[in-house]
Amino acid sequence: MSDFKDLVKKHKKLEAQIKKITKLRLNDRTTSSWVNLRALKKEKLKIKDKISKQKSDE
């Protein structure tokens, strides 16, 4: 169960980072900010998939 909670915490941290970068990106439209945002979103989706898989296994 602690693995599940760790995944949820990571997911929430990534979500907060994504919100922060999205706000910054309103002014900073460089390619690097887009690449960083995209990488974070992909990581968040991977964690979300792991969370949903663990929920379905239980």
C-alpha positions in Angstrom: 0.0 0.0 0.0 2.9 2.4 0.6 4.0 2.0 -3.0 0.5 3.2 -4.0 0.7 6.2 -1.8 4.2 7.0 -3.1 2.9 6.9 -6.6 0.0 9.2 -5.7 2.4 11.7 -4.0 4.7 11.7 -7.1 1.7 12.3 -9.3 0.6 15.2 -7.2 4.1 16.7 -7.2 4.3 16.4 -11.0 0.9 18.0 -11.3 2.0 21.0 -9.3 5.2 21.3 -11.3 3.1 21.2 -14.6 0.8 23.9 -13.3 3.8 26.1 -12.4 5.5 25.6 -15.8 2.3 26.2 -17.7 1.9 29.6 -16.0 5.5 30.4 -16.8 5.0 29.3 -20.3 2.4 32.0 -20.9 5.3 34.4 -21.1 8.2 32.1 -22.1 7.4 30.4 -25.4 10.8 28.9 -26.0 11.3 25.4 -27.3 13.1 24.3 -24.1 10.1 25.2 -21.9 7.8 23.2 -24.2 10.2 20.2 -24.1 10.3 20.3 -20.3 6.5 20.6 -20.0 6.0 17.7 -22.4 8.5 15.5 -20.5 6.8 16.2 -17.2 3.4 15.4 -18.7 4.6 12.1 -20.1 6.1 11.1 -16.7 2.8 12.1 -15.0 0.9 9.8 -17.4 3.2 6.9 -16.8 2.6 7.3 -13.0 -1.1 7.6 -13.6 -1.1 4.4 -15.6 0.7 2.6 -12.7 -1.8 3.9 -10.2 -4.7 2.8 -12.2 -3.1 -0.6 -12.8 -2.6 -1.1 -9.1 -6.2 -0.1 -8.4 -7.5 -2.6 -10.8 -5.2 -5.4 -9.4 -6.6 -4.9 -5.9 
